[in-house]
Amino acid sequence: MKPAVMTMDLQLLADVLRENNCTSLINAIAEKDFQVAQMLDVLIVEDKWEDDI
């Protein structure tokens, strides 16, 4: 998988998780792949910050 495609997939997943307040799912992902969970968390926080501007 190309990195750009993975980033788009992670962004879509982050958007869905943010909209549904699914922090427990991020925690479950962190148990399997901590780096992916960190990226999702960063994407969600960045999206919230941009929405507040």
Biopython code that builds the backbone (N, CA, C, O; Angstrom):
import numpy as np
from Bio.PDB.StructureBuilder import StructureBuilder

atoms = [
    (1, "MET", "N", (0.844, -1.173, 0.000)),
    (1, "MET", "CA", (0.000, 0.000, 0.000)),
    (1, "MET", "C", (0.892, 1.241, 0.000)),
    (1, "MET", "O", (1.882, 1.305, 0.730)),
    (2, "LYS", "N", (0.543, 2.193, -0.799)),
    (2, "LYS", "CA", (1.311, 3.432, -0.869)),
    (2, "LYS", "C", (1.033, 4.289, 0.364)),
    (2, "LYS", "O", (-0.092, 4.295, 0.863)),
    (3, "PRO", "N", (2.037, 5.012, 0.863)),
    (3, "PRO", "CA", (1.835, 5.854, 2.048)),
    (3, "PRO", "C", (0.712, 6.876, 1.891)),
    (3, "PRO", "O", (-0.028, 7.120, 2.845)),
    (4, "ALA", "N", (0.571, 7.471, 0.726)),
    (4, "ALA", "CA", (-0.483, 8.470, 0.518)),
    (4, "ALA", "C", (-1.864, 7.845, 0.670)),
    (4, "ALA", "O", (-2.770, 8.458, 1.235)),
    (5, "VAL", "N", (-2.021, 6.626, 0.165)),
    (5, "VAL", "CA", (-3.303, 5.938, 0.286)),
    (5, "VAL", "C", (-3.576, 5.614, 1.746)),
    (5, "VAL", "O", (-4.697, 5.781, 2.226)),
    (6, "MET", "N", (-2.547, 5.148, 2.452)),
    (6, "MET", "CA", (-2.708, 4.830, 3.861)),
    (6, "MET", "C", (-3.103, 6.078, 4.645)),
    (6, "MET", "O", (-3.962, 6.008, 5.524)),
    (7, "THR", "N", (-2.496, 7.201, 4.343)),
    (7, "THR", "CA", (-2.818, 8.445, 5.032)),
    (7, "THR", "C", (-4.267, 8.831, 4.793)),
    (7, "THR", "O", (-4.949, 9.265, 5.721)),
    (8, "MET", "N", (-4.750, 8.683, 3.568)),
    (8, "MET", "CA", (-6.145, 9.002, 3.268)),
    (8, "MET", "C", (-7.072, 8.065, 4.027)),
    (8, "MET", "O", (-8.091, 8.505, 4.560)),
    (9, "ASP", "N", (-6.734, 6.773, 4.085)),
    (9, "ASP", "CA", (-7.548, 5.818, 4.821)),
    (9, "ASP", "C", (-7.567, 6.158, 6.307)),
    (9, "ASP", "O", (-8.616, 6.091, 6.949)),
    (10, "LEU", "N", (-6.411, 6.523, 6.854)),
    (10, "LEU", "CA", (-6.345, 6.904, 8.259)),
    (10, "LEU", "C", (-7.134, 8.182, 8.517)),
    (10, "LEU", "O", (-7.784, 8.311, 9.554)),
    (11, "GLN", "N", (-7.082, 9.123, 7.586)),
    (11, "GLN", "CA", (-7.841, 10.364, 7.753)),
    (11, "GLN", "C", (-9.337, 10.076, 7.760)),
    (11, "GLN", "O", (-10.075, 10.633, 8.572)),
    (12, "LEU", "N", (-9.782, 9.211, 6.860)),
    (12, "LEU", "CA", (-11.200, 8.842, 6.822)),
    (12, "LEU", "C", (-11.605, 8.161, 8.122)),
    (12, "LEU", "O", (-12.651, 8.472, 8.691)),
    (13, "LEU", "N", (-10.774, 7.230, 8.593)),
    (13, "LEU", "CA", (-11.063, 6.547, 9.849)),
    (13, "LEU", "C", (-11.079, 7.533, 11.012)),
    (13, "LEU", "O", (-11.941, 7.449, 11.887)),
    (14, "ALA", "N", (-10.135, 8.461, 11.024)),
    (14, "ALA", "CA", (-10.093, 9.473, 12.082)),
    (14, "ALA", "C", (-11.359, 10.322, 12.069)),
    (14, "ALA", "O", (-11.909, 10.631, 13.126)),
    (15, "ASP", "N", (-11.826, 10.700, 10.883)),
    (15, "ASP", "CA", (-13.052, 11.497, 10.767)),
    (15, "ASP", "C", (-14.254, 10.745, 11.335)),
    (15, "ASP", "O", (-15.063, 11.310, 12.071)),
    (16, "VAL", "N", (-14.357, 9.469, 10.987)),
    (16, "VAL", "CA", (-15.479, 8.652, 11.466)),
    (16, "VAL", "C", (-15.416, 8.496, 12.981)),
    (16, "VAL", "O", (-16.426, 8.636, 13.669)),
    (17, "LEU", "N", (-14.218, 8.205, 13.497)),
    (17, "LEU", "CA", (-14.071, 8.038, 14.942)),
    (17, "LEU", "C", (-14.383, 9.335, 15.679)),
    (17, "LEU", "O", (-15.038, 9.318, 16.721)),
    (18, "ARG", "N", (-13.915, 10.458, 15.142)),
    (18, "ARG", "CA", (-14.163, 11.754, 15.785)),
    (18, "ARG", "C", (-15.657, 12.061, 15.817)),
    (18, "ARG", "O", (-16.181, 12.500, 16.841)),
    (19, "GLU", "N", (-16.339, 11.832, 14.704)),
    (19, "GLU", "CA", (-17.763, 12.133, 14.627)),
    (19, "GLU", "C", (-18.583, 11.264, 15.574)),
    (19, "GLU", "O", (-19.636, 11.684, 16.055)),
    (20, "ASN", "N", (-18.101, 10.056, 15.839)),
    (20, "ASN", "CA", (-18.854, 9.125, 16.679)),
    (20, "ASN", "C", (-18.295, 9.003, 18.096)),
    (20, "ASN", "O", (-18.743, 8.164, 18.877)),
    (21, "ASN", "N", (-17.309, 9.852, 18.423)),
    (21, "ASN", "CA", (-16.695, 9.831, 19.757)),
    (21, "ASN", "C", (-16.285, 8.420, 20.174)),
    (21, "ASN", "O", (-16.630, 7.962, 21.263)),
    (22, "CYS", "N", (-15.556, 7.744, 19.310)),
    (22, "CYS", "CA", (-15.169, 6.349, 19.540)),
    (22, "CYS", "C", (-13.756, 6.233, 20.115)),
    (22, "CYS", "O", (-12.903, 5.563, 19.535)),
    (23, "THR", "N", (-13.513, 6.873, 21.235)),
    (23, "THR", "CA", (-12.177, 6.798, 21.823)),
    (23, "THR", "C", (-11.851, 5.390, 22.294)),
    (23, "THR", "O", (-10.682, 5.006, 22.318)),
    (24, "SER", "N", (-12.863, 4.613, 22.668)),
    (24, "SER", "CA", (-12.602, 3.239, 23.102)),
    (24, "SER", "C", (-12.060, 2.402, 21.946)),
    (24, "SER", "O", (-11.262, 1.490, 22.163)),
    (25, "LEU", "N", (-12.487, 2.706, 20.720)),
    (25, "LEU", "CA", (-11.963, 1.984, 19.563)),
    (25, "LEU", "C", (-10.499, 2.334, 19.327)),
    (25, "LEU", "O", (-9.706, 1.466, 18.960)),
    (26, "ILE", "N", (-10.135, 3.591, 19.533)),
    (26, "ILE", "CA", (-8.729, 3.981, 19.402)),
    (26, "ILE", "C", (-7.896, 3.231, 20.435)),
    (26, "ILE", "O", (-6.790, 2.784, 20.133)),
    (27, "ASN", "N", (-8.419, 3.091, 21.649)),
    (27, "ASN", "CA", (-7.700, 2.344, 22.679)),
    (27, "ASN", "C", (-7.527, 0.885, 22.277)),
    (27, "ASN", "O", (-6.473, 0.298, 22.520)),
    (28, "ALA", "N", (-8.544, 0.295, 21.667)),
    (28, "ALA", "CA", (-8.444, -1.090, 21.210)),
    (28, "ALA", "C", (-7.418, -1.215, 20.086)),
    (28, "ALA", "O", (-6.664, -2.187, 20.035)),
    (29, "ILE", "N", (-7.391, -0.236, 19.189)),
    (29, "ILE", "CA", (-6.397, -0.233, 18.113)),
    (29, "ILE", "C", (-5.001, -0.110, 18.706)),
    (29, "ILE", "O", (-4.062, -0.742, 18.222)),
    (30, "ALA", "N", (-4.858, 0.697, 19.748)),
    (30, "ALA", "CA", (-3.550, 0.903, 20.381)),
    (30, "ALA", "C", (-2.991, -0.394, 20.946)),
    (30, "ALA", "O", (-1.775, -0.583, 20.973)),
    (31, "GLU", "N", (-3.861, -1.284, 21.396)),
    (31, "GLU", "CA", (-3.394, -2.571, 21.911)),
    (31, "GLU", "C", (-2.744, -3.398, 20.809)),
    (31, "GLU", "O", (-1.832, -4.180, 21.079)),
    (32, "LYS", "N", (-3.202, -3.235, 19.578)),
    (32, "LYS", "CA", (-2.664, -3.998, 18.448)),
    (32, "LYS", "C", (-1.548, -3.255, 17.722)),
    (32, "LYS", "O", (-0.535, -3.856, 17.365)),
    (33, "ASP", "N", (-1.725, -1.967, 17.503)),
    (33, "ASP", "CA", (-0.748, -1.186, 16.740)),
    (33, "ASP", "C", (-0.708, 0.233, 17.291)),
    (33, "ASP", "O", (-1.512, 1.084, 16.911)),
    (34, "PHE", "N", (0.238, 0.474, 18.189)),
    (34, "PHE", "CA", (0.312, 1.746, 18.895)),
    (34, "PHE", "C", (0.567, 2.906, 17.942)),
    (34, "PHE", "O", (0.006, 3.985, 18.131)),
    (35, "GLN", "N", (1.400, 2.712, 16.922)),
    (35, "GLN", "CA", (1.714, 3.802, 15.995)),
    (35, "GLN", "C", (0.481, 4.249, 15.220)),
    (35, "GLN", "O", (0.268, 5.447, 15.034)),
    (36, "VAL", "N", (-0.323, 3.311, 14.772)),
    (36, "VAL", "CA", (-1.551, 3.667, 14.048)),
    (36, "VAL", "C", (-2.491, 4.430, 14.980)),
    (36, "VAL", "O", (-3.090, 5.428, 14.580)),
    (37, "ALA", "N", (-2.619, 3.967, 16.207)),
    (37, "ALA", "CA", (-3.484, 4.655, 17.165)),
    (37, "ALA", "C", (-2.991, 6.075, 17.423)),
    (37, "ALA", "O", (-3.795, 7.000, 17.535)),
    (38, "GLN", "N", (-1.680, 6.253, 17.517)),
    (38, "GLN", "CA", (-1.131, 7.597, 17.713)),
    (38, "GLN", "C", (-1.454, 8.496, 16.528)),
    (38, "GLN", "O", (-1.837, 9.652, 16.706)),
    (39, "MET", "N", (-1.298, 7.963, 15.316)),
    (39, "MET", "CA", (-1.602, 8.762, 14.122)),
    (39, "MET", "C", (-3.076, 9.154, 14.097)),
    (39, "MET", "O", (-3.412, 10.295, 13.780)),
    (40, "LEU", "N", (-3.956, 8.210, 14.431)),
    (40, "LEU", "CA", (-5.388, 8.516, 14.469)),
    (40, "LEU", "C", (-5.682, 9.599, 15.496)),
    (40, "LEU", "O", (-6.450, 10.524, 15.235)),
    (41, "ASP", "N", (-5.066, 9.475, 16.658)),
    (41, "ASP", "CA", (-5.283, 10.459, 17.709)),
    (41, "ASP", "C", (-4.834, 11.845, 17.261)),
    (41, "ASP", "O", (-5.525, 12.833, 17.510)),
    (42, "VAL", "N", (-3.688, 11.921, 16.605)),
    (42, "VAL", "CA", (-3.178, 13.204, 16.100)),
    (42, "VAL", "C", (-4.120, 13.767, 15.042)),
    (42, "VAL", "O", (-4.433, 14.958, 15.063)),
    (43, "LEU", "N", (-4.572, 12.925, 14.121)),
    (43, "LEU", "CA", (-5.482, 13.392, 13.073)),
    (43, "LEU", "C", (-6.789, 13.909, 13.669)),
    (43, "LEU", "O", (-7.323, 14.919, 13.212)),
    (44, "ILE", "N", (-7.300, 13.228, 14.677)),
    (44, "ILE", "CA", (-8.550, 13.651, 15.307)),
    (44, "ILE", "C", (-8.362, 14.982, 16.011)),
    (44, "ILE", "O", (-9.198, 15.877, 15.882)),
    (45, "VAL", "N", (-7.275, 15.123, 16.753)),
    (45, "VAL", "CA", (-7.004, 16.377, 17.467)),
    (45, "VAL", "C", (-6.824, 17.520, 16.479)),
    (45, "VAL", "O", (-7.344, 18.613, 16.700)),
    (46, "GLU", "N", (-6.088, 17.280, 15.384)),
    (46, "GLU", "CA", (-5.892, 18.324, 14.373)),
    (46, "GLU", "C", (-7.221, 18.737, 13.760)),
    (46, "GLU", "O", (-7.456, 19.926, 13.541)),
    (47, "ASP", "N", (-8.094, 17.774, 13.479)),
    (47, "ASP", "CA", (-9.402, 18.087, 12.902)),
    (47, "ASP", "C", (-10.241, 18.911, 13.865)),
    (47, "ASP", "O", (-10.907, 19.858, 13.447)),
    (48, "LYS", "N", (-10.219, 18.569, 15.141)),
    (48, "LYS", "CA", (-10.989, 19.332, 16.128)),
    (48, "LYS", "C", (-10.462, 20.753, 16.215)),
    (48, "LYS", "O", (-11.243, 21.700, 16.313)),
    (49, "TRP", "N", (-9.141, 20.912, 16.180)),
    (49, "TRP", "CA", (-8.533, 22.233, 16.270)),
    (49, "TRP", "C", (-8.923, 23.072, 15.060)),
    (49, "TRP", "O", (-9.242, 24.252, 15.207)),
    (50, "GLU", "N", (-8.904, 22.478, 13.857)),
    (50, "GLU", "CA", (-9.270, 23.200, 12.639)),
    (50, "GLU", "C", (-10.752, 23.568, 12.645)),
    (50, "GLU", "O", (-11.128, 24.629, 12.147)),
    (51, "ASP", "N", (-11.597, 22.700, 13.204)),
    (51, "ASP", "CA", (-13.033, 22.979, 13.264)),
    (51, "ASP", "C", (-13.343, 24.151, 14.185)),
    (51, "ASP", "O", (-14.322, 24.867, 13.972)),
    (52, "ASP", "N", (-12.510, 24.350, 15.212)),
    (52, "ASP", "CA", (-12.745, 25.422, 16.181)),
    (52, "ASP", "C", (-12.316, 26.786, 15.670)),
    (52, "ASP", "O", (-12.700, 27.806, 16.241)),
    (53, "ILE", "N", (-11.530, 26.822, 14.609)),
    (53, "ILE", "CA", (-11.020, 28.103, 14.087)),
    (53, "ILE", "C", (-12.124, 28.848, 13.371)),
    (53, "ILE", "O", (-11.899, 29.946, 12.861)),
]
sb = StructureBuilder()
sb.init_structure("model")
sb.init_model(0)
sb.init_chain("A")
sb.init_seg("    ")
for serial, (resi, resn, name, xyz) in enumerate(atoms, 1):
    if name == "N":
        sb.init_residue(resn, " ", resi, " ")
    sb.init_atom(name, np.array(xyz, "f"), 0.0, 1.0, " ", f" {name:<3s}", serial, name[0])
structure = sb.get_structure()
